[in-house]
Amino acid sequence: MATDSISQILPIELLRQGERGLIHELDGNEEVIHRLAELGLREQVELTMIQQGQPCIVCVGDHRLTLRLDPSLTIFVEVSH
């Protein structure tokens, strides 16, 4: 039996604790996006929200990263339900 999943694209700050998402797009300053890519945050990378808020904590692979999100940068993630 096939299961249908519905995907939703939303800003990373809307992920709930424990929820996983696939980075869909990073929108903002090129230098900041480049720095995030160096840390492993780039399109098509899966992450898990460990702790919501400012700063938030996300898990990417075996690494936990603390992010203080800036209004000039938006990380869009795809979440399947």
VOPAGU-2260 file (C-alpha; in pm, 1 decimal, decimal comma):
REM VOPAGU-2260
SITE   aa  ch    i         X         Y         Z
SITE  MET   A    0       0,0       0,0       0,0
SITE  ALA   A    1     144,9     337,8    -103,3
SITE  THR   A    2     141,6     623,7     143,0
SITE  ASP   A    3      98,6     977,9      24,7
SITE  SER   A    4     302,8    1241,5     200,3
SITE  ILE   A    5     238,3    1610,3     178,4
SITE  SER   A    6     541,3    1840,1     163,0
SITE  GLN   A    7     536,7    2192,5     292,9
SITE  ILE   A    8     807,3    2458,1     251,3
SITE  LEU   A    9     843,8    2696,3     544,0
SITE  PRO   A   10    1102,5    2913,0     720,4
SITE  ILE   A   11    1330,8    2718,1     954,3
SITE  GLU   A   12    1206,2    2906,7    1260,5
SITE  LEU   A   13     865,5    2739,7    1216,4
SITE  LEU   A   14    1008,4    2388,9    1262,4
SITE  ARG   A   15     900,7    2233,3    1589,8
SITE  GLN   A   16    1140,6    2064,5    1829,6
SITE  GLY   A   17    1231,6    1718,8    1694,4
SITE  GLU   A   18    1096,1    1794,2    1346,6
SITE  ARG   A   19    1315,2    1723,2    1043,6
SITE  GLY   A   20    1339,6    1922,3     725,6
SITE  LEU   A   21    1535,7    1930,6     403,1
SITE  ILE   A   22    1692,6    2267,2     324,3
SITE  HIS   A   23    1512,0    2393,5      15,2
SITE  GLU   A   24    1660,3    2742,0     -23,4
SITE  LEU   A   25    1876,7    2998,8     153,9
SITE  ASP   A   26    1779,1    3356,9      76,7
SITE  GLY   A   27    1990,7    3652,1     185,7
SITE  ASN   A   28    2341,6    3795,0     189,9
SITE  GLU   A   29    2581,9    3588,8     -26,1
SITE  GLU   A   30    2861,9    3607,2     232,3
SITE  VAL   A   31    2636,3    3472,0     506,5
SITE  ILE   A   32    2504,8    3197,9     277,6
SITE  HIS   A   33    2864,0    3101,7     191,9
SITE  ARG   A   34    2955,5    3084,6     562,8
SITE  LEU   A   35    2651,1    2868,2     637,2
SITE  ALA   A   36    2752,0    2636,9     350,0
SITE  GLU   A   37    3095,5    2601,7     510,9
SITE  LEU   A   38    2916,3    2489,3     828,6
SITE  GLY   A   39    2716,0    2230,6     632,4
SITE  LEU   A   40    2392,2    2426,0     586,5
SITE  ARG   A   41    2320,4    2414,2     214,6
SITE  GLU   A   42    2038,4    2311,4     -15,6
SITE  GLN   A   43    1930,6    1946,0      -3,3
SITE  VAL   A   44    2082,7    1888,3     343,4
SITE  GLU   A   45    1858,4    1734,6     610,0
SITE  LEU   A   46    1847,4    1892,4     952,7
SITE  THR   A   47    1661,5    1837,9    1277,4
SITE  MET   A   48    1537,0    2115,6    1504,8
SITE  ILE   A   49    1677,2    2042,5    1850,4
SITE  GLN   A   50    1567,6    2363,2    2024,2
SITE  GLN   A   51    1347,6    2641,9    1891,2
SITE  GLY   A   52    1401,2    3008,9    1966,6
SITE  GLN   A   53    1670,8    3270,7    1933,8
SITE  PRO   A   54    1920,3    3120,9    1907,8
SITE  CYS   A   55    1790,7    2788,8    1781,2
SITE  ILE   A   56    1989,0    2464,5    1783,6
SITE  VAL   A   57    1982,0    2235,6    1481,0
SITE  CYS   A   58    2145,0    1901,2    1412,9
SITE  VAL   A   59    2310,4    1854,2    1073,5
SITE  GLY   A   60    2462,4    1510,3    1033,9
SITE  ASP   A   61    2665,1    1446,5    1350,5
SITE  HIS   A   62    2695,5    1816,9    1434,1
SITE  ARG   A   63    2482,7    2050,4    1642,4
SITE  LEU   A   64    2481,7    2414,2    1537,2
SITE  THR   A   65    2351,0    2714,7    1723,9
SITE  LEU   A   66    2193,4    2972,4    1491,8
SITE  ARG   A   67    2088,3    3325,0    1572,4
SITE  LEU   A   68    1872,7    3396,4    1270,7
SITE  ASP   A   69    1896,0    3741,3    1117,7
SITE  PRO   A   70    1591,4    3905,4     955,6
SITE  SER   A   71    1797,1    3956,3     636,6
SITE  LEU   A   72    1841,3    3576,9     596,9
SITE  THR   A   73    1571,7    3316,1     547,8
SITE  ILE   A   74    1636,0    2942,5     543,5
SITE  PHE   A   75    1346,1    2759,1     381,6
SITE  VAL   A   76    1303,2    2392,1     465,9
SITE  GLU   A   77    1081,6    2124,8     314,7
SITE  VAL   A   78     889,5    1923,6     570,0
SITE  SER   A   79     698,1    1605,2     483,8
SITE  HIS   A   80     388,4    1512,0     679,5
